Amino acid sequence: MKILITGAKGQLGQEFQKLFQKVKIEYIPTDHEELDITNLKKIREFVKDKNITHIINCAAYNLVDKAEEDWKTAYSVNGLAVKNLAIVANEINAELIHYSTDYVFGGNKNEPYTIYDKPNPINKYGKSKELGERFIQNIANKYYLIRVSWVFGIGNNNFAKKVIQWSKNNEVLKIADDEISAPTYAVDLANATYKLIQEKAYGLYHITNTSCSRYEWAEYILKKINWNRKLERASKDDFNLPAKRPGYSVLDNYGLKETINYEMPTWQNATERFLKELKETGEI
């Protein structure tokens, strides 16, 4: 195995680097400074004579609200770049691993979305990610398309880190209790992905920890860090954000255990391990 990682500086990209160091797999970490994945010619030049067997695309445009105006950038990074990677993966006979999102769904269902359900995004970010899904499914010969939600890890900023940050400067915190999905710990996601790669089990997957509301997740984090001020329930509409969010976008991991006999840990277990990691690195 020789693995090209795009978006290697992000939280998932960093976890893959740690994992591959541990299992002694050769990898090439790149971020947009080293490799512009929106440029097909540059990807072709970059992979030449490198004998790459797998491309793991951790690069993404994740600014959900900004994507409403800056949709061309979102479509380029989340859509066209995926097309480019699929084309190049085919040319070098590499396997392509790509991540999508729960936001490809509209949130009008009251039970978890399965891999059978049809995407119906309600914001430009979700549409850009659906575009990437279409390209990989129509072009790539050997691919793993993995939908995730609420990814969190040591690497970058995320909701869990924001809650901790907000708790330092506020007496009262208001968190939406009508936004329900599932946290996805980058460590668990990298491990599950690696198991799929080992199994050569191509296809579409949902990989998340278990489900909760934003409010429940924040409440759990704040209890664990002994924050004893006031936490209030709010509605997602109270925040008047530019992009619409699905109210319920839980992903059902059906197909994962059936393929690799692996079940993702609960969100509580994942959050506890994450907080332990933060303590060890001195972030809390």
C-alpha positions as CSV (number, residue, x, y, z in Angstrom):
1,M,0.0,0.0,0.0
2,K,1.1,3.5,-0.8
3,I,-1.5,6.1,0.2
4,L,-2.0,9.7,-1.0
5,I,-3.9,11.7,1.7
6,T,-5.5,15.0,0.6
7,G,-6.5,17.5,3.2
8,A,-3.9,15.9,5.5
9,K,-3.8,18.8,7.9
10,G,-7.5,18.5,8.8
11,Q,-8.7,16.5,11.8
12,L,-9.4,13.3,9.8
13,G,-6.2,13.7,7.8
14,Q,-4.2,13.9,11.0
15,E,-5.8,10.7,12.4
16,F,-4.9,8.8,9.2
17,Q,-1.3,9.9,9.5
18,K,-1.2,8.7,13.1
19,L,-2.8,5.4,12.1
20,F,-0.6,4.7,9.1
21,Q,2.5,5.5,11.2
22,K,1.3,2.9,13.8
23,V,0.6,0.2,11.2
24,K,3.7,1.1,9.1
25,I,2.0,2.0,5.9
26,E,3.6,4.4,3.5
27,Y,1.7,7.6,2.8
28,I,2.1,11.0,1.2
29,P,0.4,13.8,3.1
30,T,-0.8,16.8,1.1
31,D,-2.8,19.9,1.7
32,H,-3.9,22.5,-0.7
33,E,-0.5,24.2,-0.6
34,E,1.2,21.0,-2.0
35,L,-1.7,19.8,-4.2
36,D,-4.5,21.7,-5.8
37,I,-7.2,19.0,-6.3
38,T,-9.4,21.4,-8.3
39,N,-6.7,21.2,-11.0
40,L,-6.8,17.9,-12.9
41,K,-3.5,18.5,-14.7
42,K,-1.7,19.1,-11.4
43,I,-3.0,15.9,-9.8
44,R,-1.9,13.9,-12.8
45,E,1.6,15.5,-12.6
46,F,1.7,14.9,-8.8
47,V,0.9,11.2,-8.9
48,K,3.2,10.4,-11.8
49,D,5.7,7.5,-11.0
50,K,4.7,7.5,-7.3
51,N,3.0,4.0,-7.4
52,I,0.0,5.2,-5.4
53,T,-2.4,2.4,-4.5
54,H,-5.0,4.5,-2.6
55,I,-6.2,8.1,-2.5
56,I,-8.0,9.2,0.7
57,N,-9.7,12.5,0.1
58,C,-10.0,14.3,3.4
59,A,-10.1,17.7,1.7
60,A,-13.5,19.5,1.8
61,Y,-15.1,23.0,1.8
62,N,-17.0,22.9,5.1
63,L,-18.1,26.5,5.6
64,V,-21.8,25.7,5.5
65,D,-23.1,29.3,5.8
66,K,-20.4,30.9,3.5
67,A,-21.2,28.3,0.8
68,E,-24.6,30.0,0.3
69,E,-22.8,32.9,-1.4
70,D,-19.4,31.3,-2.2
71,W,-21.1,28.3,-3.9
72,K,-18.7,28.1,-6.8
73,T,-15.8,27.4,-4.4
74,A,-17.8,24.9,-2.5
75,Y,-18.9,23.2,-5.8
76,S,-15.2,23.2,-7.0
77,V,-13.7,21.6,-3.9
78,N,-16.6,19.3,-3.0
79,G,-17.7,18.5,-6.5
80,L,-15.2,19.1,-9.4
81,A,-12.2,18.1,-7.3
82,V,-13.8,14.7,-6.5
83,K,-14.4,14.2,-10.3
84,N,-10.7,15.0,-10.9
85,L,-9.6,12.5,-8.2
86,A,-11.9,9.8,-9.6
87,I,-10.5,10.3,-13.1
88,V,-6.9,10.1,-11.8
89,A,-7.6,7.1,-9.5
90,N,-8.9,5.2,-12.6
91,E,-5.8,6.2,-14.6
92,I,-3.4,4.8,-12.0
93,N,-5.7,2.0,-10.9
94,A,-5.9,3.3,-7.4
95,E,-8.8,2.9,-4.9
96,L,-10.5,6.2,-4.0
97,I,-11.9,6.9,-0.5
98,H,-14.1,10.0,-0.2
99,Y,-16.3,11.5,2.5
100,S,-19.7,13.0,2.2
101,T,-22.2,14.3,4.7
102,D,-25.6,13.9,6.4
103,Y,-26.4,17.3,4.9
104,V,-27.1,15.6,1.5
105,F,-30.4,14.9,3.2
106,G,-33.2,17.4,3.8
107,G,-34.1,16.3,7.4
108,N,-37.8,15.7,6.7
109,K,-37.7,12.1,7.9
110,N,-38.2,11.0,11.5
111,E,-36.0,7.9,11.3
112,P,-32.4,7.5,10.4
113,Y,-31.4,7.8,6.8
114,T,-30.0,4.6,5.2
115,I,-27.7,4.1,2.2
116,Y,-30.9,3.4,0.2
117,D,-32.4,6.9,0.7
118,K,-32.2,9.5,-2.0
119,P,-30.3,12.7,-1.3
120,N,-32.4,15.9,-1.1
121,P,-30.1,18.7,0.2
122,I,-31.6,22.0,1.4
123,N,-28.4,24.2,1.3
124,K,-25.6,24.9,-1.1
125,Y,-23.1,23.0,1.0
126,G,-25.2,19.9,0.9
127,K,-25.7,20.3,-2.9
128,S,-21.9,20.6,-3.4
129,K,-21.4,17.4,-1.5
130,E,-24.1,15.6,-3.5
131,L,-22.3,16.7,-6.6
132,G,-19.2,15.0,-5.4
133,E,-21.2,11.9,-4.7
134,R,-22.6,11.8,-8.2
135,F,-19.1,12.2,-9.7
136,I,-17.5,9.4,-7.7
137,Q,-20.4,7.0,-8.3
138,N,-20.5,7.7,-12.0
139,I,-16.7,7.8,-12.7
140,A,-14.6,5.9,-10.1
141,N,-14.0,2.2,-10.7
142,K,-12.9,1.3,-7.2
143,Y,-14.3,3.6,-4.5
144,Y,-15.5,3.9,-0.9
145,L,-18.1,6.7,-0.5
146,I,-18.5,7.4,3.2
147,R,-21.2,9.7,4.6
148,V,-20.4,11.2,8.0
149,S,-21.8,13.8,10.4
150,W,-20.5,16.2,13.1
151,V,-16.9,15.1,12.7
152,F,-14.7,16.0,15.7
153,G,-11.1,15.3,16.6
154,I,-8.0,16.9,17.9
155,G,-6.8,18.4,14.6
156,N,-9.1,21.4,13.8
157,N,-12.0,23.3,15.2
158,N,-15.4,21.5,15.6
159,F,-18.6,21.8,17.6
160,A,-17.1,20.0,20.7
161,K,-14.2,22.4,20.8
162,K,-16.4,25.4,20.3
163,V,-18.6,24.4,23.2
164,I,-15.5,24.3,25.5
165,Q,-14.4,27.6,24.1
166,W,-17.8,29.2,24.6
167,S,-18.0,27.9,28.2
168,K,-14.9,29.9,29.1
169,N,-16.4,33.3,28.3
170,N,-20.1,32.9,28.9
171,E,-22.4,32.7,31.9
172,V,-25.2,31.4,29.8
173,L,-25.0,29.1,26.8
174,K,-27.9,28.5,24.3
175,I,-27.7,25.3,22.2
176,A,-30.2,24.0,19.7
177,D,-32.2,21.0,20.9
178,D,-34.0,20.5,17.6
179,E,-30.9,19.7,15.5
180,I,-30.4,15.9,15.8
181,S,-27.7,13.9,14.1
182,A,-24.6,11.9,15.2
183,P,-21.1,12.9,16.3
184,T,-18.3,11.1,14.4
185,Y,-15.0,10.8,16.2
186,A,-12.2,11.1,13.7
187,V,-10.2,8.3,15.4
188,D,-13.1,5.9,15.0
189,L,-13.8,7.0,11.5
190,A,-10.2,6.4,10.4
191,N,-10.2,3.0,12.0
192,A,-13.5,1.9,10.4
193,T,-12.3,3.2,7.0
194,Y,-9.0,1.3,7.3
195,K,-11.0,-1.9,8.0
196,L,-13.0,-1.3,4.8
197,I,-9.9,-0.8,2.8
198,Q,-8.4,-4.0,4.2
199,E,-11.6,-5.9,3.2
200,K,-11.6,-4.2,-0.3
201,A,-15.3,-3.7,0.3
202,Y,-16.1,-0.9,-2.2
203,G,-19.3,1.0,-2.1
204,L,-21.5,3.5,-0.2
205,Y,-21.4,3.6,3.6
206,H,-22.7,5.6,6.6
207,I,-20.1,5.8,9.4
208,T,-21.0,7.7,12.6
209,N,-21.1,7.2,16.3
210,T,-24.6,7.0,17.8
211,S,-27.2,9.8,17.6
212,C,-28.0,12.8,19.9
213,S,-29.1,16.4,19.7
214,R,-26.6,19.4,19.7
215,Y,-28.0,20.2,23.2
216,E,-27.4,16.7,24.6
217,W,-23.9,16.6,23.2
218,A,-23.1,20.1,24.7
219,E,-24.6,19.1,28.0
220,Y,-22.5,16.0,28.2
221,I,-19.3,17.9,27.4
222,L,-20.0,20.7,29.9
223,K,-20.7,18.2,32.7
224,K,-17.5,16.4,32.0
225,I,-15.4,19.6,32.2
226,N,-17.3,20.6,35.4
227,W,-18.9,23.8,33.9
228,N,-21.6,24.8,36.3
229,R,-23.2,27.9,34.8
230,K,-26.4,28.0,32.8
231,L,-27.2,25.9,29.7
232,E,-30.4,26.7,27.9
233,R,-32.3,24.9,25.2
234,A,-32.8,26.9,21.9
235,S,-34.2,26.3,18.4
236,K,-31.8,26.2,15.4
237,D,-34.0,29.0,13.9
238,D,-33.1,31.3,16.8
239,F,-29.6,31.7,15.4
240,N,-30.8,33.0,12.1
241,L,-28.0,31.5,10.1
242,P,-27.7,32.0,6.3
243,A,-27.9,28.3,5.4
244,K,-30.9,26.1,6.3
245,R,-30.0,23.0,8.4
246,P,-31.8,19.7,8.5
247,G,-33.6,19.2,11.8
248,Y,-33.1,15.5,11.8
249,S,-30.2,14.0,9.8
250,V,-29.2,10.8,11.7
251,L,-27.4,8.3,9.5
252,D,-28.1,4.6,9.9
253,N,-24.8,2.6,9.7
254,Y,-26.6,-0.3,8.2
255,G,-24.1,-2.1,5.9
256,L,-21.0,-1.4,8.0
257,K,-21.3,-4.2,10.6
258,E,-22.7,-6.5,7.9
259,T,-19.5,-6.0,5.9
260,I,-16.6,-5.7,8.4
261,N,-18.2,-6.9,11.6
262,Y,-17.4,-3.6,13.3
263,E,-19.8,-1.4,15.3
264,M,-19.0,2.3,15.9
265,P,-18.8,3.2,19.6
266,T,-21.4,5.4,21.3
267,W,-21.1,9.1,21.1
268,Q,-20.6,9.3,24.9
269,N,-17.7,6.9,24.7
270,A,-16.2,8.8,21.7
271,T,-16.6,12.1,23.5
272,E,-15.0,10.9,26.7
273,R,-11.9,9.6,24.7
274,F,-11.8,12.9,22.9
275,L,-11.8,14.9,26.1
276,K,-9.1,12.7,27.6
277,E,-7.0,13.4,24.4
278,L,-7.6,17.2,24.9
279,K,-6.4,17.0,28.5
280,E,-3.3,15.0,27.5
281,T,-2.4,17.7,24.9
282,G,-3.1,20.5,27.4
283,E,-6.0,22.0,25.5
284,I,-8.3,21.8,28.5
